[in-house]
Amino acid sequence: MNAKIVLCKCPRSKSLYGMRTEERGNDWIRTWAFKISETSAKNEKYERERISGSMMPTPEYPGCPSCGSKDILQCSCGKMACYYGEAEPFCPWCERSGKVQIVDKLEFEGDGR
């Protein structure tokens, strides 16, 4: 089984968390989420992970450890954030706001660069 951790931030709390993903066929499935410090994430080298494909949650996926949202978005800066339905969300990484666009496939590197 190929599993990777994707870093994500909560716009409400600004806290960092990791999303555990598993590769299943050509897709990535979100299975678990956990709070993590920036130091621990850097020590684990999660910023080096690369993922290409969809990122659907399993029914058991708990969502963001801070706000509970199971939805995510990818900012134009390349980084991931949880999403809780606002029309023009802002990115807790770069603090830009913008309109949400639905995509079928993500190209993602752990630190969004």
Sequence and secondary structure as in RCSB ss.txt:
>XXXX:A:sequence
MNAKIVLCKCPRSKSLYGMRTEERGNDWIRTWAFKISETSAKNEKYERERISGSMMPTPEYPGCPSCGSKDILQC
SCGKMACYYGEAEPFCPWCERSGKVQIVDKLEFEGDGR
>XXXX:A:secstr
  EEEEEEE TTT  EEEEEEEEETTEEEEEEEEE  HHHHHHTTGGG EEEE EEE TT    TTT   EEEE 
TTS EEEE S SS B TTT  B      S EEEETT  
